[in-house]
Amino acid sequence: MSDIKLAPPPPGVTGSGFFATTLDKAVGLARANSLWPLPFATSCCGIEFMATMGATYDLARFGAERPSFSPRQSDMLLVMGTIAKKMGPVLKQVYIQMAEPRWVIAVGACASSGGIFDSYSVLQGIDEVIPVDVYVPGCPPRPEAILDGVMRLQEIVKNESIRRRESDEYKALLESYGIHKNG
């Protein structure tokens, strides 16, 4: 018999034959362990992400085993590499096409802050065009750092209220980026 480690259950009330918790906690646990990544790789950090998806690091064990190359079928956007200012509107369009809830990880120095490219043509961080949930440092970051970023995002997702995306604060955040939420 193997020692399979399952995700711990959310806090709740247990008894003989039953378990009760809040809907927020159950949905958060399900979302956190089934993130579908959309890799948006433009340079060297994309190679490190490929290593992260390989057998040695195995991102699939975190529930992200199905990388999607369609924004409509993914909920975790991983932006890796240098983003030119001309690419900013494309990145924003990809983000808008993703269904809610959606989360963003800026992987590497270039996506986080422009990296060594302090020039007129390079975005000095993707947070100039879309909101970012987790920043992964490094140039390029090791696969372990990318895994750490995904685990940090899982904690955010697990503890996020299912009503947060409908809050005035979240709508104001999107408005500050020029993204208009339908509804």
Disulfide bonds with the S-S distance in Angstrom:
none
